[in-house]
Amino acid sequence: MADDPSLKARCWGCGGALDRQDRYCRGCGRGQGEYVAWYYQPWGIAVCTLLGLGPFGLLLVWRSPRLSRTAQWAWTAAILLVTGWVLLAAYRLWVSIMSQVSEILKLGLPT
């Protein structure tokens, strides 16, 4: 059975044996080839990361069977850079707001 050429494909999720014509794994139910879930596609990772997951999008990057190891590292670097930029912008906004509040409090409230 191990020498059967039709069973040489393996599921990217569980490692179970697949027939060449299988669209989904018989063991775990994950899509194979072009039937991989949309959120494991590069465009799906980008949408999920930008619209809500943020740095948690790295989980999708490293679990995606569609991305090569080099692409996974590139996506990781890009997501971390964008996350750092957003955190820095949020910090600068916070400092700006706090300085404005401090100025307002120094002037006192109008009576």
N, C-alpha and C positions, 0 to 999 in steps of 0.2 A: 504494500500500500504506500509506503514512503517513496518508492521509486516511480509511482504513477505520475506522469508529467502533468496531468490535469489538476493535481493537488499541490503543485509547487508554490502557488500563490498563498500569501499569508495575510491575515487581517492586520491592519495598522493599529487597531485598538487592543485586541486581546491576543493576537498572534495565532489564532486558530486557522486551520487549513481551509482553503477556499477552492472551489472549482473556478476555472477561468471565466465562465459566464456569470458567476454570482455578482449581483449588484449590491447585496447586503450580506453581512457576516451571519452565518447560521448560529453562531455562538452568542454574540453580543448585540447583533442587530445594527451595527454601524454601517453606514454607506461606504462603498468602495469605489475607487476611481472617480468618475465624474459624478457619482452619487453621494459624495461627501457632503455633510450638512453645510448650509450656507455660511454659518459663522466660523467655519474652518477655512473658507475661501479667503484669499488676500483682501478682497473688497469688503467682505463681511467682518474681518478682523478690524479693518480701518473704521468702518461704521460703528461697530460696538465700542471700540476704544475711544473714538472722538465724541460719541453721543452718550457716554455714561460710564463705561468701565474704567477709563483712564489707565493707570498702571496695571490694573487687574486684567487688562487685555493681553498681558504677557502670558497668562495661562493659555489663551487661545493660540498665541504664536507658537509656543513650545509643544502644544498638543496637535497642531495641524499637520496632517500628512502631506499637504500641498506645498509646504515650504521646505526648501533645502536647508541644511545646517547653516550655510553662509547667509541665506535669506533670513533665517531665524535670528542670527546675531545682528544683522542689519536692522531688522524690525525692532529688536530689543533696544539697540542704541537709539533709534529714532524715538521710540516711546519714552525712554528714560530722559532724553534731551527735552522733549516737549513737556513732560511732567515737571522737570526741573525749571523750565521757563515759566510754566503756569504757577508753580509754587513761588518763584521769585517775584512774579508780577503780583500775586496775591499778597505777599509780604510787603512789597512797596506800597500797594494800595492801603493796607492796614496802617502802615507808618504814616502815610499821608492823611488818612482819616483821623488818626489819633492826634496828629499835630494840629489839624483844624479844630478838633474838639478842645484841645488844650488852649488854643488861642481864644476860642469862644468863651471858655470858662474864665480865662484871665480878664476878659473885658467885662464880665459879669452880665447878668440878665437884666434887660431893660425893665424898669418898673413903671 
